Amino acid sequence: MRELKFLNQFFWKYRWRLLLGIVFICVSNYFRVLQPQVIREALDLVIEQVNSYRMYDGFDLGVEYFGVLSYTLMLFGGLVLLLALLMGFFLYLTRQTIIVMSRLIEYDLREVIFDHYQELSLDFYKRNNTGDLMSRITEDVNKVRMYLGPAVMYCANLLSTIALVVVSMLAVSPTLTLYTLIPLPFLAISIYYVSNIIHTRSTFIQQQLSKLTSVAQEVFSGIRVVKSYVRERQQVNYFAQESEQYKEMSMNLAKVDAWFFPLMVFMVGASTIITVYVGGLQVVAGNISAGNIAEFVIYVNMLTWPVTAIGWIASIVQQAAASQKRINEFLETKTSISDPAPDDKHQLRGDITFEKVSFVYPDTGIRAIDKVDFQLKSGEKLAIIGRTGSGKTTVADLLLRMYDVTEGRILVDGKDIREQGLANLRRQIGYVPQDVFLFSDNIHNNIAFGASHDPSREEVEQFARYAAVYDDIAGLTLGFDTMVGERGVTLSGGQKQRVSIARALIKHPEIVILDDCLSAVDTNTEQQILGYFNEALADKTAIIITHRIYGHLKFDKIIVLEDGGIAEMGTHEELIKNGGYYSEIVERQMTEEEEA
């Protein structure tokens, strides 16, 4: 139960529903316990009056006597039916309170997990796969909900039923009650033993289910690669292998339940036999009536489900504990990127300074940036050029505070970004990543996603023109209402890049970071986009990370990165004179353009 303590806050939040539900259970079971007592009175009445009826048999008085007896038994039957209806009504109210409470907590728990997921930094997502994240917010939460609702309800039902039944039994015959309850200690020992087995196996089953989810998610996301390399059969075999392991684990757990429940039913049946035998001796001795035996048999049957449910409840609790432990592992994970000023809303000017910035990736130990030092004033344009793996994208990640620097500091408007409001900083930076991601939604919503307000269709279309993608979208059957598919799979690489550019620009950002976002567009389209950049970004600070030189866009400063450090820095003319890597790129690009 240690792992489940986290859920106590939700029980407190919905305490009135919970308490009301427990009251309804107790009232329902009270009416249920009254039914055997009414049946006992009816049976004793029949036994007592049957001899009297035989005395008047054949006489007119006998017919009248039989009518009175029949009417009395009908009243008893009607009373039993009334008690059953009352019991059922309060049982309905129980489900409307406790089960509804569990659904509300399920909703809250998923919200808490999802919110926490979004707060965690980028390094967390690099350490954990998407399938495992999905499994914990779906399958594990489902297991926990079974504890929050059905387990709590049946546990309250178990305790109240046993309390009311045992009190009623003791009031009739303490001796018979003692004999009837003899099998229960053996049942408790069995439950303790099996619960430990269930807990252990449930943990491994949930881990294997996470692995299955991860495998499926990766295959479906990379289906193009799988098909292009003709690896469908290999992936099917691997998934079947993992599924077989999951099946074996689940079967082993099912075998435990298969032996456990019949054992409990057997013990409850033994209680019934003991009741009839010992109760018969008590009737002969004159200590109880024959109706009491019937009453006790009904009581034993009433205990059958609650006692049987002990094992089921224990199984649910153990599985919920295993799942909540997995959920707690992530909820207890702290983000490495803290937000010092969540309410910060001040306007950025766009001055950027890197002071001896170094960064080492925490998981791999790779030094991506080494003592990078430069200054960019508001409205200036910077190009960052370098070979693959030189640290270009890392500069963008650090400026967005996806990671915090290992050494040195980054200043925006003269203030360390670690002291600025995280949301405010990112809100005023328009970022187009190298790996373009589009949501499984229509094109309009994908572009509008970047805006801090609810943009009109006209505004979305205007920024699509700025990104030179309007004509492409207009040529689609549904235009801006076209669904782009998962990760934008229905669009070409160039179209996805331009939609992503429109999404970044509609923010009206003070700082724009473009990470090699024109690699998949043709020269004419590139000129259209850069023409807008010259106009719209005239007073904006812009950082363009690229492998090529854009002759249509004038840069105030150009940095050439090599092995994480600055190899060259200056204007276009200065770097051409140096005759270094930048000069080689320009010469090679000019040759390619002439040949084309």
LOGU-691941 format. One record per residue (C-alpha): residue in one letter; z, x, y. Coordinates in pm, whole numbers, padded with zeros to 5 digits, always signed. Layout:
<sites>
aZXY...
</sites>
This chain:
<sites>
m+00000+00000+00000r+00024+00304+00228e-00349+00296+00300l-00337-00077+00378k-00080-00038+00657f-00369-00007+00903l-00442-00378+00846n-00097-00492+00959q-00221-00503+01319f-00470-00772+01221f-00206-00970+01031w+00003-00964+01349k-00294-01074+01559y-00349-01380+01338r+00019-01424+01242w+00029-01794+01325r-00266-01869+01098l-00101-01663+00824l+00240-01826+00862l+00089-02173+00878g-00115-02099+00567i+00198-01987+00377v+00377-02306+00485f+00084-02514+00357i+00095-02327+00023c+00468-02396-00015v+00423-02766+00069s+00128-02793-00171n+00327-02633-00453y+00628-02854-00377f+00418-03166-00442r+00277-02995-00750v+00624-02924-00894l+00722-03289-00843q+00446-03407-01080p+00611-03279-01405q+00937-03443-01298v+00762-03779-01254i+00594-03735-01594r+00934-03652-01750e+01085-03972-01608a+00788-04173-01736l+00811-04019-02087d+01187-04068-02108l+01141-04427-01994v+00888-04492-02272i+01110-04333-02539e+01418-04523-02421q+01242-04856-02393v+01026-04844-02705n+01314-04960-02931s+01401-05240-02690y+01039-05348-02688r+01035-05367-03069m+01334-05600-03060y+01140-05849-02849d+00810-05796-03030g+00660-06130-03127f+00854-06326-02865d+00735-06449-02528l+01000-06225-02370g+00835-05927-02546v+00505-05993-02367e+00686-06015-02034y+00884-05701-02119f+00562-05515-02204g+00408-05623-01874v+00705-05488-01677l+00691-05160-01874s+00314-05126-01817y+00356-05196-01446t+00631-04933-01420l+00413-04673-01598m+00124-04757-01364l+00355-04690-01069f+00444-04354-01223g+00073-04279-01273g-00005-04379-00916l+00277-04155-00794v+00138-03859-00992l-00207-03926-00841l-00060-03948-00490l+00125-03619-00539a-00199-03458-00664l-00386-03579-00354l-00116-03447-00125m-00117-03116-00312g-00496-03092-00279f-00489-03177+00092f-00242-02903+00175l-00433-02662-00049y-00742-02739+00160l-00544-02663+00476t-00432-02337+00315r-00790-02222+00266q-00877-02330+00619t-00606-02102+00756i-00572-01796+00529i-00935-01763+00410v-01066-01825+00763m-00814-01564+00884s-00961-01313+00637r-01311-01378+00770l-01192-01326+01128i-01022-00999+01032e-01337-00894+00844y-01532-00946+01167d-01274-00752+01371l-01261-00468+01118r-01638-00425+01120e-01631-00424+01500v-01360-00154+01500i-01555+00062+01254f-01886+00015+01436d-01729+00092+01774h-01567+00404+01630y-01896+00514+01475q-02059+00498+01818e-01779+00702+01978l-01815+00988+01730s-02018+01289+01835l-02346+01417+01699d-02186+01675+01468f-02018+01393+01273y-02355+01237+01193k-02492+01571+01082r-02203+01609+00836n-02227+01256+00691n-02527+01070+00556t-02632+00728+00676g-02594+00562+00334d-02225+00652+00317l-02168+00518+00670m-02338+00191+00573s-02142+00162+00249r-01807+00192+00427i-01887-00076+00684t-02029-00318+00423e-01910-00274+00063d-01571-00124+00151v-01500-00391+00412n-01591-00660+00155k-01334-00514-00086v-01073-00511+00190r-01149-00874+00282m-01067-00981-00072y-00718-00841-00014l-00689-01000+00332g-00779-01349+00209p-00776-01439-00162a-00517-01177-00260v-00275-01282+00016m-00330-01650-00058y-00281-01617-00434c+00014-01385-00388a+00186-01644-00165n+00088-01911-00417l+00232-01699-00699l+00566-01638-00529s+00615-01996-00410t+00507-02145-00745i+00735-01919-00948a+01028-01982-00710l+00989-02362-00715v+00918-02380-01090v+01205-02150-01193v+01452-02339-00971s+01336-02669-01125m+01364-02525-01477l+01713-02383-01416a+01826-02722-01289v+01731-02872-01629s+01837-02598-01873p+01924-02234-01797t+01908-02150-02168l+01560-02290-02219t+01446-02125-01893l+01564-01785-02016y+01375-01814-02345t+01062-01939-02169l+01050-01641-01930i+01108-01371-02196p+00741-01252-02205l+00729-01187-01827p+00889-00835-01829f+00627-00720-02081l+00362-00866-01852a+00500-00671-01553i+00484-00342-01748s+00123-00412-01848i+00032-00486-01485y+00185-00159-01363y+00001+00046-01624v-00338-00118-01573s-00313-00116-01191n-00302+00263-01190i-00615+00277-01406i-00793+00025-01182h-00703+00219-00867t-00841+00548-01000r-01162+00399-01135s-01223+00187-00824t-01216+00498-00605f-01482+00671-00814i-01693+00354-00828q-01697+00321-00446q-01791+00688-00409q-02078+00644-00654l-02193+00329-00473s-02205+00527-00147k-02421+00785-00319l-02658+00514-00447t-02687+00366-00098s-02759+00710+00048v-03031+00783-00209a-03202+00448-00145q-03180+00488+00234e-03331+00838+00226v-03616+00737-00005f-03706+00430+00200s-03688+00623+00529g-03903+00903+00390i-04139+00686+00188r-04445+00851+00347v-04336+01192+00222v-04250+01053-00122k-04591+00890-00157s-04790+01181-00015y-04631+01419-00268v-04662+01161-00551r-04289+01176-00620e-04232+00804-00684r-04160+00847-01055q-03923+01137-00990q-03729+00935-00733v-03718+00632-00965n-03580+00846-01246y-03320+01004-01018f-03210+00664-00884a-03198+00527-01240q-02980+00822-01339e-02733+00758-01059s-02742+00381-01128e-02664+00447-01494q-02360+00647-01392y-02249+00363-01161k-02304+00113-01443e-02093+00319-01684m-01810+00339-01433s-01825-00036-01367m-01837-00114-01739n-01529+00099-01802l-01345-00089-01529a-01466-00423-01672k-01334-00323-02016v-00987-00278-01871d-01003-00628-01721a-01149-00767-02046w-00844-00651-02242f-00594-00728-01970f-00656-01095-01898p-00652-01215-02265l-00326-01024-02307m-00172-01218-02019v-00299-01551-02152f-00149-01463-02492m+00190-01396-02335v+00179-01723-02144g+00086-01900-02470a+00384-01736-02637s+00605-01887-02365t+00469-02234-02450i+00549-02189-02822i+00899-02067-02741t+00949-02364-02508v+00852-02618-02775y+01064-02452-03046v+01381-02387-02843g+01338-02712-02651g+01322-02905-02981l+01652-02751-03089q+01803-02844-02751v+01687-03206-02791v+01844-03226-03139a+02164-03086-02992g+02153-03354-02723n+02142-03103-02435i+01807-03218-02295s+01570-03509-02341a+01228-03513-02503g+01079-03562-02158n+01225-03226-02055i+01016-03052-02321a+00702-03208-02177e+00822-03110-01830f+00875-02748-01937v+00536-02728-02110i+00372-02843-01787y+00577-02589-01593v+00459-02313-01827n+00099-02421-01778m+00159-02428-01404l+00270-02065-01431t-00038-01968-01634w-00273-01908-01338p-00017-01755-01099v+00107-01516-01370t-00249-01442-01483a-00340-01386-01118i-00084-01104-01099g-00331-00874-01269w-00621-01004-01063i-00422-00961-00739a-00315-00612-00846s-00680-00525-00915i-00789-00655-00573v-00510-00469-00394q-00591-00144-00575q-00963-00175-00498a-00885-00266-00136a-00653+00035-00106a-00926+00263-00239s-01179+00115+00006q-00939+00120+00301k-00865+00485+00227r-01238+00560+00265i-01249+00356+00587n-00940+00533+00723e-01099+00872+00661f-01364+00790+00921l-01135+00596+01156e-00900+00895+01166t-01190+01127+01252k-01164+01223+01617t-01469+01275+01831s-01522+01631+01949i-01665+01496+02277s-01399+01325+02489d-01464+01105+02791p-01226+01215+03069a-01329+00939+03313p-01458+00621+03141d-01464+00430+03471d-01655+00699+03663k-01958+00550+03843h-02035+00803+04116q-02398+00883+04193l-02530+01220+04080r-02743+01436+04313g-02895+01641+04032d-02779+01999+04099i-02754+02178+03761t-02594+02515+03691f-02561+02700+03361e-02295+02974+03386k-02310+03223+03096v-02351+02935+02850s-02332+03015+02479f-02327+02770+02191v-02269+02808+01817y-02337+02511+01591p-02002+02422+01430d-02137+02344+01082t-02385+02627+01033g-02242+02900+01256i-02587+02959+01408r-02575+03091+01766a-02842+02875+01930i-02774+02970+02294d-02647+03308+02411k-02527+03361+02769v-02791+03141+02936d-02752+03155+03313f-02963+02963+03568q-02937+02727+03863l-03147+02423+03947k-03115+02241+04279s-03158+01869+04325g-03525+01769+04310e-03641+02094+04153k-03856+02114+03839l-03777+02347+03552a-03993+02430+03250i-03829+02577+02941i-04071+02753+02708g-04016+02940+02386r-04097+02972+02021t-03961+02730+01761g-03590+02787+01709s-03541+02966+02039g-03280+02711+02157k-03486+02488+02387t-03366+02153+02249t-03007+02281+02241v-03019+02315+02621a-03098+01942+02646d-02824+01850+02395l-02565+02050+02590l-02667+01894+02921l-02627+01547+02768r-02291+01659+02617m-02402+01585+02264y-02208+01904+02205d-01966+02101+02419v-02045+02461+02503t-01876+02735+02300e-01857+02972+02597g-01928+02941+02968r-01973+02609+03145i-02235+02366+03271l-02199+02226+03622v-02363+01912+03757d-02323+01875+04133g-02077+02165+04120k-01843+01998+03871d-01800+02087+03503i-01963+01814+03292r-01656+01814+03065e-01462+01674+03363q-01718+01407+03449g-01744+01057+03309l-01947+01084+02990a-02112+00741+03013n-02190+00790+03382l-02347+01130+03314r-02571+01003+03035r-02654+00685+03224q-02816+00888+03503i-03014+01118+03275g-03349+01001+03142y-03401+01177+02810v-03712+01173+02593p-03626+01354+02268q-03866+01558+02060d-03799+01335+01760v-03896+00996+01906f-03696+00700+01775l-03795+00336+01828f-03594+00036+01712s-03724-00228+01471d-03796-00464+01758n-04086-00557+01983i-04234-00311+02234h-04091-00496+02536n-03734-00467+02409n-03782-00102+02316i-03883-00016+02671a-03621-00247+02828f-03353-00078+02614g-03343+00210+02863a-03263-00006+03166s-02907-00062+03283h-03012-00413+03394d-03220-00687+03236p-03574-00593+03346s-03848-00850+03394r-04171-00843+03195e-04353-00724+03508e-04117-00427+03548v-04156-00330+03182e-04534-00350+03211q-04529-00136+03527f-04338+00146+03356a-04572+00118+03058r-04854+00193+03307y-04662+00491+03440a-04636+00623+03083a-05008+00556+03026v-04942+00328+02731y-05016-00011+02891d-05379-00027+02777d-05280+00059+02419i-05019-00218+02414a-05252-00471+02579g-05503-00404+02302l-05258-00520+02037t-05276-00882+01915l-04929-00973+02039g-04920-00723+02324f-04566-00639+02436d-04428-00882+02175t-04565-00668+01891m-04299-00561+01642v-04311-00184+01598g-04151-00170+01252e-03872+00060+01138r-03852+00370+01360g-04180+00260+01525v-04383+00322+01211t-04664+00085+01314l-04748+00291+01625s-04923+00627+01642g-04731+00942+01734g-04875+00947+02086q-04800+00578+02143k-04440+00624+02030q-04399+00919+02266r-04532+00721+02561v-04317+00415+02484s-04020+00652+02474i-04122+00796+02813a-04141+00445+02962r-03796+00371+02818a-03652+00680+02988l-03818+00620+03325i-03713+00254+03354k-03354+00381+03391h-03444+00519+03735p-03258+00840+03640e-03152+01116+03876i-03220+01382+03612v-03514+01369+03370i-03531+01574+03050l-03857+01570+02854d-03840+01753+02522d-04196+01831+02412c-04283+01463+02458l-04656+01509+02534s-04749+01701+02220a-04928+01403+02061v-05129+01278+02359d-05480+01376+02464t-05567+01566+02784n-05675+01259+02988t-05359+01066+02901e-05152+01375+02977q-05309+01395+03324q-05225+01027+03392i-04861+01077+03294l-04824+01402+03488g-04985+01238+03791y-04706+00981+03790f-04447+01254+03738n-04569+01437+04050e-04531+01116+04249a-04225+00945+04103l-04024+01256+04019a-04077+01424+04353d-03709+01389+04447k-03573+01395+04092t-03441+01694+03903a-03664+01744+03600i-03638+01970+03295i-03946+01982+03075i-03918+02155+02739t-04257+02244+02603h-04477+02478+02401r-04764+02461+02648i-04827+02493+03020y-04904+02189+03236g-05140+02292+03513h-05108+01951+03682l-04732+01983+03728k-04584+02244+03962f-04257+02400+03849d-04002+02557+04081k-03871+02768+03796i-03987+02859+03447i-03758+02997+03176v-03879+03164+02858l-03618+03153+02580e-03613+03396+02291d-03342+03407+02022g-03119+03185+02237g-03131+03406+02544i-03346+03414+02856a-03631+03658+02805e-03819+03572+03127m-03742+03361+03433g-03936+03298+03754t-04228+03106+03900h-04568+03073+03737e-04716+03353+03950e-04423+03588+03887l-04434+03542+03510i-04812+03592+03499k-04764+03928+03672n-04497+04029+03420g-04754+04010+03138g-04494+03890+02885y-04474+03598+02643y-04547+03343+02916s-04863+03527+03016e-04976+03526+02652i-04925+03147+02628v-05126+03083+02944e-05410+03308+02830r-05422+03154+02484q-05414+02798+02624m-05696+02872+02869t-05907+03014+02587e-05849+02703+02373e-05943+02472+02662e-06265+02670+02728e-06360+02654+02359a-06289+02280+02353
</sites>
